[in-house]
Structures are given as structure tokens and as C-alpha cells.
Amino acid sequence: MGVIWWLIVGLLAGWLTGKVMGGGGGVLMDIILGLVGALAGGFLMSLLGFSAEGGMIYTIFVAFIGAVVVTWIYRKVTAKKPA
């Protein structure tokens, strides 16, 4: 059930990140970045010693923050540079 839960939270985080950061990559890219961000956020929080048992709001918050960071990095890497 844990993997399915993180997938659902990642989808939610991706959608929310797209709304907050103003889309740009499309709905599918927002969802993919949300999934990656959810996994990265959960991994980083566990490395920092935070428990994954903080409840649903905590999990969504961590996934959202991870998705925002991953989306920001993605946009910096793929930004068009002036000629």
C-alpha cells in the first residue's frame, strides 16, 4: 500500500505544483515532476531523520515541497538561453 499511496500523493503534489508555479510543462509533465518530487522529498526527509509517520497532511506537504524543488531545477535546466 505504501507505493500506491506515494503515487497518489505524487500525482496530487504534481497537480498542486503546476497550479502554484504556473504550469508550463503541461499536465503530464507536472504529474511526472510531482511523482519524482514526492519520492525525492520523502527520501531527503528520511535522510534528515524525520519520520514518515507524520500523517496525510505531512506527507502531502513533503511531496509538494519536493515537487516544487524538482520543478524549479527542471525549469532552470531546460530554460532557453538567449543567443
Secondary structure as a PSIPRED ss2 file (coil, helix, strand):
# PSIPRED VFORMAT (PSIPRED V4.0)

   1 M C   1.000  0.000  0.000
   2 G H   0.000  1.000  0.000
   3 V H   0.000  1.000  0.000
   4 I H   0.000  1.000  0.000
   5 W H   0.000  1.000  0.000
   6 W H   0.000  1.000  0.000
   7 L H   0.000  1.000  0.000
   8 I H   0.000  1.000  0.000
   9 V H   0.000  1.000  0.000
  10 G H   0.000  1.000  0.000
  11 L H   0.000  1.000  0.000
  12 L H   0.000  1.000  0.000
  13 A H   0.000  1.000  0.000
  14 G H   0.000  1.000  0.000
  15 W H   0.000  1.000  0.000
  16 L H   0.000  1.000  0.000
  17 T H   0.000  1.000  0.000
  18 G H   0.000  1.000  0.000
  19 K H   0.000  1.000  0.000
  20 V H   0.000  1.000  0.000
  21 M H   0.000  1.000  0.000
  22 G C   1.000  0.000  0.000
  23 G C   1.000  0.000  0.000
  24 G C   1.000  0.000  0.000
  25 G C   1.000  0.000  0.000
  26 G H   0.000  1.000  0.000
  27 V H   0.000  1.000  0.000
  28 L H   0.000  1.000  0.000
  29 M H   0.000  1.000  0.000
  30 D H   0.000  1.000  0.000
  31 I H   0.000  1.000  0.000
  32 I H   0.000  1.000  0.000
  33 L H   0.000  1.000  0.000
  34 G H   0.000  1.000  0.000
  35 L H   0.000  1.000  0.000
  36 V H   0.000  1.000  0.000
  37 G H   0.000  1.000  0.000
  38 A H   0.000  1.000  0.000
  39 L H   0.000  1.000  0.000
  40 A H   0.000  1.000  0.000
  41 G H   0.000  1.000  0.000
  42 G H   0.000  1.000  0.000
  43 F H   0.000  1.000  0.000
  44 L H   0.000  1.000  0.000
  45 M H   0.000  1.000  0.000
  46 S H   0.000  1.000  0.000
  47 L H   0.000  1.000  0.000
  48 L C   1.000  0.000  0.000
  49 G C   1.000  0.000  0.000
  50 F C   1.000  0.000  0.000
  51 S C   1.000  0.000  0.000
  52 A C   1.000  0.000  0.000
  53 E C   1.000  0.000  0.000
  54 G C   1.000  0.000  0.000
  55 G C   1.000  0.000  0.000
  56 M H   0.000  1.000  0.000
  57 I H   0.000  1.000  0.000
  58 Y H   0.000  1.000  0.000
  59 T H   0.000  1.000  0.000
  60 I H   0.000  1.000  0.000
  61 F H   0.000  1.000  0.000
  62 V H   0.000  1.000  0.000
  63 A H   0.000  1.000  0.000
  64 F H   0.000  1.000  0.000
  65 I H   0.000  1.000  0.000
  66 G H   0.000  1.000  0.000
  67 A H   0.000  1.000  0.000
  68 V H   0.000  1.000  0.000
  69 V H   0.000  1.000  0.000
  70 V H   0.000  1.000  0.000
  71 T H   0.000  1.000  0.000
  72 W H   0.000  1.000  0.000
  73 I H   0.000  1.000  0.000
  74 Y H   0.000  1.000  0.000
  75 R H   0.000  1.000  0.000
  76 K H   0.000  1.000  0.000
  77 V H   0.000  1.000  0.000
  78 T H   0.000  1.000  0.000
  79 A C   1.000  0.000  0.000
  80 K C   1.000  0.000  0.000
  81 K C   1.000  0.000  0.000
  82 P C   1.000  0.000  0.000
  83 A C   1.000  0.000  0.000
